[in-house]
Amino acid sequence: MKANMQKKRVNIVWLKRDLRFSDHEPLALADKAELPIILLYIFEPMLLDDPHYSERHWRFVTESLMEMNAQLTRKISVAHAEACSTFKYLLEVYKVEGVYSHQETGLANTFTRDRNVAALLKENRIPWHESQTGAVIRPCNDRSEWDARWKSHMRAQLIHNNTERLNIELVDFDTSSLPRTWLLSDSSMQKGGSCQALLVLEDFFDKRGKAYQKSISKPQESRISCSRMSPYLAWGNISLRQMYQQLSQHSSRPGWRRSLTALLSRLHWHCHFVQKFESESSMQFKHINRGYQSLPYRDDSSSAKDLNAWKEGVTGYPLVDASMRCLIKTGYLNFRMRAMLVSFLTHHLQIDWRRGVEHLASVFLDFDPGIHYPQFQMQAGVTGINTIRIYNPTKQAKEHDSDGEFIRAWCQELAELPNTLLFEPWLLTPMEELMYGVTLGVDYPVRIVDIKDTYKETSKRLWAWRDRSDVKREAERILERHVR
Ligand SMILES: Cc1cc2nc3c(=O)[nH]c(=O)nc-3n(C[C@H](O)[C@H](O)[C@H](O)COP(=O)(O)OP(=O)(O)OC[C@H]3O[C@@H](n4cnc5c(N)ncnc54)[C@H](O)[C@@H]3O)c2cc1C
């Protein structure tokens, strides 16, 4: 090991879910220190093996890093090892003066990893400067000023970094065992990178967004009219503040008011949900409302079969199946269909949300623990503070996919059916099966439950639980803690 005297002095900027240069405070702070900077990204086996993640996420990260590299003369140092061992190695080779990163509101494993990295750095007397991510405050014990702070963060000046003048130190880690398949693009998914993010946003404000409010609930139209910024925000190709400020520039456009107001609320929700998870991260494992602790779910062997049918998009309910298949193939689904999938799992199949939460995370390209867990629990009806919504997938299909375009695209075996049967294929008579060439149980699955029965049962159960005193007590605590 070299003596400290001979080691080169450097700062480290640890990139996590902030894969961009603009509006990046850690990079600006490290740059100010005028030492060579190691721009570090770590592919951690702990996360690569985590069931919340799948190849699509690592491909998106790889694309983002490649795009960042294209702006640099010396590249980002990419490691393939656990974070602590990567830092230990860097401390052996360099005289590290400081580590800079954004705070991460992540899963329990990244929280523990951060604690271990913090202990290692502290032991070596190296300061770790963690910048706030968006408007999410750590710690946040009082939400009364939160809205005002959100606004002032979003309106503050963006941080500019000049990549040309960065003094970068490149570390050559061994990454030969990382899968090469991440380098192959997948044209059915959104591609990672800040330039991509800006293009998609520009296109939204140029034309797509005008119909945002009108199309937001429709599985097909929303693919065009929603911003589609979620993966770029989740992986930090763009900051929420950058998006907010672009939105503000368009705020008085004639004919856009409703759409832009709706989008603005959602940018606010983004941080509101992440803040909830930041303040109560045990909701990765437990119902946020402890009153529901013993809420019974199915646990028999047929529930495992039904869970698999849900995961694979073969439940026999066309909109549920189309949504899941679309998600598996493209990584994207609009909000309402996501909510419907969770409702189907937890209400109609009566399966514990914890058995489905990782699957959806692994197929959402925009998986963000801070939004995913609070949303999942809300749709599963276990918060005690939100309206209980038991979605009827047939009604949703008739209302939001009225011409059947979305279902026909993803359940092609049903494409020949007229709409009445497309939405309710269990009504096919033997004669119609012959006419349309669709045999239930052969070409398309027989439905695994009858939602008329499950609706009644679940509704009775959920409302009875909602009335329990322990659920109500917990609801008060949640409101006090998380709602201003
Ligand atoms: C069960 C469930 C799980 C979800 N998991 C995630 C997740 O892991 N990651 C994720 O980014 N979103 C998640 N959402 C929220 C929402 O569905 C997506 O953010 C949205 O569909 C993304 O599409 P968009 O970028 O076109 O959104 P737009 O409607 O254009 O909204 C712009 C941005 O606002 C934020 N936003 C929009 N809707 C919500 C919302 N309801 N709650 C919080 N933030 C919102 C997102 O950052 C989004 O990119 C989940 C919703 C449900 C019901």
The ligand as an SDF file (V2000), in Angstrom:
LIG
                    3D

 53 58  0  0  0  0  0  0  0  0999 V2000
  -48.9740    0.8050   -8.2050 C   0  0  0  0  0  0  0  0  0  0  0  0
  -48.2470    1.9840   -8.7910 C   0  0  0  0  0  0  0  0  0  0  0  0
  -46.8730    1.9830   -8.8110 C   0  0  0  0  0  0  0  0  0  0  0  0
  -46.1760    3.0730   -9.3480 C   0  0  0  0  0  0  0  0  0  0  0  0
  -44.8080    3.0110   -9.3770 N   0  0  0  0  0  0  0  0  0  0  0  0
  -44.1160    4.0420   -9.8990 C   0  0  0  0  0  0  0  0  0  0  0  0
  -42.6990    3.9960   -9.9640 C   0  0  0  0  0  0  0  0  0  0  0  0
  -42.0610    3.0320   -9.5400 O   0  0  0  0  0  0  0  0  0  0  0  0
  -42.0480    5.0540  -10.5210 N   0  0  0  0  0  0  0  0  0  0  0  0
  -42.7260    6.1520  -11.0010 C   0  0  0  0  0  0  0  0  0  0  0  0
  -42.0900    7.0890  -11.5120 O   0  0  0  0  0  0  0  0  0  0  0  0
  -44.0630    6.2190  -10.9310 N   0  0  0  0  0  0  0  0  0  0  0  0
  -44.7840    5.2040  -10.4000 C   0  0  0  0  0  0  0  0  0  0  0  0
  -46.1630    5.2790  -10.3430 N   0  0  0  0  0  0  0  0  0  0  0  0
  -46.8220    6.5700  -10.6360 C   0  0  0  0  0  0  0  0  0  0  0  0
  -47.3060    6.8310  -12.0780 C   0  0  0  0  0  0  0  0  0  0  0  0
  -48.0730    5.7840  -12.5360 O   0  0  0  0  0  0  0  0  0  0  0  0
  -46.1450    7.0890  -13.0310 C   0  0  0  0  0  0  0  0  0  0  0  0
  -45.2710    8.0700  -12.4960 O   0  0  0  0  0  0  0  0  0  0  0  0
  -46.6300    7.6300  -14.3730 C   0  0  0  0  0  0  0  0  0  0  0  0
  -47.5710    6.7480  -14.9170 O   0  0  0  0  0  0  0  0  0  0  0  0
  -45.4360    7.7830  -15.2980 C   0  0  0  0  0  0  0  0  0  0  0  0
  -45.8280    8.2200  -16.5570 O   0  0  0  0  0  0  0  0  0  0  0  0
  -45.4600    9.6750  -17.1070 P   0  0  0  0  0  0  0  0  0  0  0  0
  -44.0270    9.9750  -16.8530 O   0  0  0  0  0  0  0  0  0  0  0  0
  -45.9350    9.7620  -18.4770 O   0  0  0  0  0  0  0  0  0  0  0  0
  -46.3130   10.5460  -16.0910 O   0  0  0  0  0  0  0  0  0  0  0  0
  -46.9770   11.9780  -16.2010 P   0  0  0  0  0  0  0  0  0  0  0  0
  -48.4150   11.8010  -15.9480 O   0  0  0  0  0  0  0  0  0  0  0  0
  -46.5550   12.6870  -17.4120 O   0  0  0  0  0  0  0  0  0  0  0  0
  -46.3880   12.7220  -14.9130 O   0  0  0  0  0  0  0  0  0  0  0  0
  -45.1030   13.3630  -14.8800 C   0  0  0  0  0  0  0  0  0  0  0  0
  -44.3050   12.8480  -13.7150 C   0  0  0  0  0  0  0  0  0  0  0  0
  -44.9930   13.0770  -12.4840 O   0  0  0  0  0  0  0  0  0  0  0  0
  -44.7590   12.0110  -11.5800 C   0  0  0  0  0  0  0  0  0  0  0  0
  -46.0280   11.3200  -11.3100 N   0  0  0  0  0  0  0  0  0  0  0  0
  -47.0550   11.1370  -12.1590 C   0  0  0  0  0  0  0  0  0  0  0  0
  -48.0520   10.4850  -11.5510 N   0  0  0  0  0  0  0  0  0  0  0  0
  -47.6400   10.2570  -10.2960 C   0  0  0  0  0  0  0  0  0  0  0  0
  -48.2410    9.6320   -9.1770 C   0  0  0  0  0  0  0  0  0  0  0  0
  -49.4640    9.1300   -9.2180 N   0  0  0  0  0  0  0  0  0  0  0  0
  -47.5270    9.5510   -8.0310 N   0  0  0  0  0  0  0  0  0  0  0  0
  -46.2880   10.0720   -7.9450 C   0  0  0  0  0  0  0  0  0  0  0  0
  -45.6720   10.6750   -8.9810 N   0  0  0  0  0  0  0  0  0  0  0  0
  -46.3460   10.7780  -10.1350 C   0  0  0  0  0  0  0  0  0  0  0  0
  -43.8000   11.0560  -12.2900 C   0  0  0  0  0  0  0  0  0  0  0  0
  -42.4870   11.3850  -11.9300 O   0  0  0  0  0  0  0  0  0  0  0  0
  -44.0670   11.3610  -13.7520 C   0  0  0  0  0  0  0  0  0  0  0  0
  -42.9930   11.0330  -14.5870 O   0  0  0  0  0  0  0  0  0  0  0  0
  -46.8860    4.1930   -9.8220 C   0  0  0  0  0  0  0  0  0  0  0  0
  -48.2830    4.1740   -9.8000 C   0  0  0  0  0  0  0  0  0  0  0  0
  -48.9510    3.0910   -9.2900 C   0  0  0  0  0  0  0  0  0  0  0  0
  -50.4380    3.0820   -9.2770 C   0  0  0  0  0  0  0  0  0  0  0  0
  1  2  1  0
  2  3  1  0
  2 52  2  0
  3  4  2  0
  4  5  1  0
  4 50  1  0
  5  6  2  0
  6  7  1  0
  6 13  1  0
  7  8  2  0
  7  9  1  0
  9 10  1  0
 10 11  2  0
 10 12  1  0
 12 13  2  0
 13 14  1  0
 14 15  1  0
 14 50  1  0
 15 16  1  0
 16 17  1  0
 16 18  1  0
 18 19  1  0
 18 20  1  0
 20 21  1  0
 20 22  1  0
 22 23  1  0
 23 24  1  0
 24 25  2  0
 24 26  1  0
 24 27  1  0
 27 28  1  0
 28 29  2  0
 28 30  1  0
 28 31  1  0
 31 32  1  0
 32 33  1  0
 33 34  1  0
 33 48  1  0
 34 35  1  0
 35 36  1  0
 35 46  1  0
 36 37  1  0
 36 45  1  0
 37 38  2  0
 38 39  1  0
 39 40  1  0
 39 45  2  0
 40 41  1  0
 40 42  2  0
 42 43  1  0
 43 44  2  0
 44 45  1  0
 46 47  1  0
 46 48  1  0
 48 49  1  0
 50 51  2  0
 51 52  1  0
 52 53  1  0
M  END
$$$$
